[in-house]
Amino acid sequence: MSERSAPAAEPSPEPAAAAASETTRPVVGILGAGRAGTAFARALLRAGVAVDIASTRPPRALQHHLKIYAPGAVPVVGADIAARARDSSGLVILAVPQEELDEVDPDWVVGTVLIDATNTWQDELLPGWLQAAVDEQLPTSMALAGRFGSARVIKALNHIAHADIDDAARPAAELSQRRALAVAGDDDAARGLVMGLLDRIGFDPVSLGALAAGRIMEPDGPLFNRPLRREDILRFAR
Ligand SMILES: NC(=O)c1ccc[n+]([C@@H]2O[C@H](COP(=O)([O-])OP(=O)(O)OC[C@H]3O[C@@H](n4cnc5c(N)ncnc54)[C@H](OP(=O)(O)O)[C@@H]3O)[C@@H](O)[C@H]2O)c1
């Protein structure tokens, strides 16, 4: 991701002040402000990355939630999630339950690298296009890549629990001492951008290669919710 300068101070909780002080910081967009979305936001903010975040709530209502769960993140509407990120990091994280994905407009993320951090849970009633992939035993990220065809979809951040995003990040540690996280995607440059982001927030990013290889990151796969090192992930990827 592009980075112009390190932050001089902690981000302000006020949106206008935050926006003004973030002109020199990379910006990442996050769709979804629940357990996962706010954990990603906290990790990014700690790493000096500015965050725009959207949920179903209007920004004014979301601001109260963010004061508690991700102070410094800037609430926006979904349609504006990439307005700043597109010209900055280029990255938007998708942290919306899969059963809600028909409500996420693909136009919101045109031209971005879209990090698919979502998972399929048995109790969810999935959109038809996603259920079709599940029925064919395809990785759901491949269906997302079709749905969000104007973005480059990369699977990442889905196989770590939100509490571990807070607890296991070690930005000051050597890569070999960090928890490893997998990255899968068909576009090499996009995969590299996401790996740079994971490194920045304190994890050891491990490329699995193509999006199809991300199958092992899903809830029934060997990487899911396990504190693994690079060598473990590479072993499971063979
Ligand atoms: N929880 C974890 O540890 C974890 C870790 C990694 C990945 N994930 C994955 O991330 C996804 C979200 O999980 P979660 O645990 O964060 O769920 P959650 O706590 O229920 O939060 C879901 C968030 O998505 C928002 N949302 C729903 N529809 C939306 C829409 N159309 N546009 C924008 N935002 C929308 C909700 O908005 P409101 O706030 O307005 O209701 C809420 O903020 C799931 O697929 C999950 O498997 C979860």
The ligand as an SDF file (V2000), in Angstrom:
LIG
                    3D

 48 52  0  0  0  0  0  0  0  0999 V2000
  -16.4330  -12.0490   14.2140 N   0  0  0  0  0  0  0  0  0  0  0  0
  -15.2160  -12.4830   13.8370 C   0  0  0  0  0  0  0  0  0  0  0  0
  -14.3600  -12.8470   14.6820 O   0  0  0  0  0  0  0  0  0  0  0  0
  -14.8560  -12.5330   12.3700 C   0  0  0  0  0  0  0  0  0  0  0  0
  -13.5090  -12.6100   11.9960 C   0  0  0  0  0  0  0  0  0  0  0  0
  -13.1860  -12.6460   10.6450 C   0  0  0  0  0  0  0  0  0  0  0  0
  -14.1960  -12.6230    9.6930 C   0  0  0  0  0  0  0  0  0  0  0  0
  -15.4860  -12.5480   10.0870 N   0  0  0  0  0  0  0  0  0  0  0  0
  -16.5390  -12.5280    9.0560 C   0  0  0  0  0  0  0  0  0  0  0  0
  -16.9250  -11.1760    8.8560 O   0  0  0  0  0  0  0  0  0  0  0  0
  -18.3280  -11.1110    8.5380 C   0  0  0  0  0  0  0  0  0  0  0  0
  -18.9910  -10.2060    9.5650 C   0  0  0  0  0  0  0  0  0  0  0  0
  -18.8870  -10.8250   10.8300 O   0  0  0  0  0  0  0  0  0  0  0  0
  -19.0960  -10.0390   12.2020 P   0  0  0  0  0  0  0  0  0  0  0  0
  -18.8330  -11.0260   13.2700 O   0  0  0  0  0  0  0  0  0  0  0  0
  -18.3440   -8.7520   12.2020 O   0  0  0  0  0  0  0  0  0  0  0  0
  -20.6660   -9.7280   12.1300 O   0  0  0  0  0  0  0  0  0  0  0  0
  -21.5030   -8.6820   13.0150 P   0  0  0  0  0  0  0  0  0  0  0  0
  -20.8180   -8.4470   14.3070 O   0  0  0  0  0  0  0  0  0  0  0  0
  -22.9020   -9.1780   13.0180 O   0  0  0  0  0  0  0  0  0  0  0  0
  -21.4230   -7.3160   12.1750 O   0  0  0  0  0  0  0  0  0  0  0  0
  -21.9490   -7.2220   10.8680 C   0  0  0  0  0  0  0  0  0  0  0  0
  -21.7960   -5.7980   10.3840 C   0  0  0  0  0  0  0  0  0  0  0  0
  -22.1750   -5.7610    9.0010 O   0  0  0  0  0  0  0  0  0  0  0  0
  -22.9740   -4.5980    8.8250 C   0  0  0  0  0  0  0  0  0  0  0  0
  -23.8180   -4.7150    7.6420 N   0  0  0  0  0  0  0  0  0  0  0  0
  -24.8620   -5.5340    7.4090 C   0  0  0  0  0  0  0  0  0  0  0  0
  -25.3630   -5.2930    6.1840 N   0  0  0  0  0  0  0  0  0  0  0  0
  -24.6280   -4.2860    5.6450 C   0  0  0  0  0  0  0  0  0  0  0  0
  -24.6720   -3.5740    4.4170 C   0  0  0  0  0  0  0  0  0  0  0  0
  -25.5740   -3.8610    3.4850 N   0  0  0  0  0  0  0  0  0  0  0  0
  -23.7590   -2.6000    4.1980 N   0  0  0  0  0  0  0  0  0  0  0  0
  -22.8400   -2.2900    5.1390 C   0  0  0  0  0  0  0  0  0  0  0  0
  -22.7550   -2.9270    6.3360 N   0  0  0  0  0  0  0  0  0  0  0  0
  -23.6380   -3.9130    6.5750 C   0  0  0  0  0  0  0  0  0  0  0  0
  -23.7780   -4.4980   10.1080 C   0  0  0  0  0  0  0  0  0  0  0  0
  -24.3100   -3.1940   10.1770 O   0  0  0  0  0  0  0  0  0  0  0  0
  -25.0600   -2.6010   11.4710 P   0  0  0  0  0  0  0  0  0  0  0  0
  -23.9650   -2.3740   12.4790 O   0  0  0  0  0  0  0  0  0  0  0  0
  -25.6500   -1.3360   10.9780 O   0  0  0  0  0  0  0  0  0  0  0  0
  -26.0470   -3.6430   11.8930 O   0  0  0  0  0  0  0  0  0  0  0  0
  -22.6880   -4.7970   11.1220 C   0  0  0  0  0  0  0  0  0  0  0  0
  -21.9330   -3.6360   11.4060 O   0  0  0  0  0  0  0  0  0  0  0  0
  -18.8340  -12.5470    8.5730 C   0  0  0  0  0  0  0  0  0  0  0  0
  -18.8570  -13.0930    7.2760 O   0  0  0  0  0  0  0  0  0  0  0  0
  -17.8150  -13.2690    9.4410 C   0  0  0  0  0  0  0  0  0  0  0  0
  -17.7100  -14.6500    9.1880 O   0  0  0  0  0  0  0  0  0  0  0  0
  -15.8480  -12.4880   11.3960 C   0  0  0  0  0  0  0  0  0  0  0  0
  1  2  1  0
  2  3  2  0
  2  4  1  0
  4  5  1  0
  4 48  2  0
  5  6  2  0
  6  7  1  0
  7  8  2  0
  8  9  1  0
  8 48  1  0
  9 10  1  0
  9 46  1  0
 10 11  1  0
 11 12  1  0
 11 44  1  0
 12 13  1  0
 13 14  1  0
 14 15  2  0
 14 16  1  0
 14 17  1  0
 17 18  1  0
 18 19  2  0
 18 20  1  0
 18 21  1  0
 21 22  1  0
 22 23  1  0
 23 24  1  0
 23 42  1  0
 24 25  1  0
 25 26  1  0
 25 36  1  0
 26 27  1  0
 26 35  1  0
 27 28  2  0
 28 29  1  0
 29 30  1  0
 29 35  2  0
 30 31  1  0
 30 32  2  0
 32 33  1  0
 33 34  2  0
 34 35  1  0
 36 37  1  0
 36 42  1  0
 37 38  1  0
 38 39  2  0
 38 40  1  0
 38 41  1  0
 42 43  1  0
 44 45  1  0
 44 46  1  0
 46 47  1  0
M  CHG  2   8   1  16  -1
M  END
$$$$
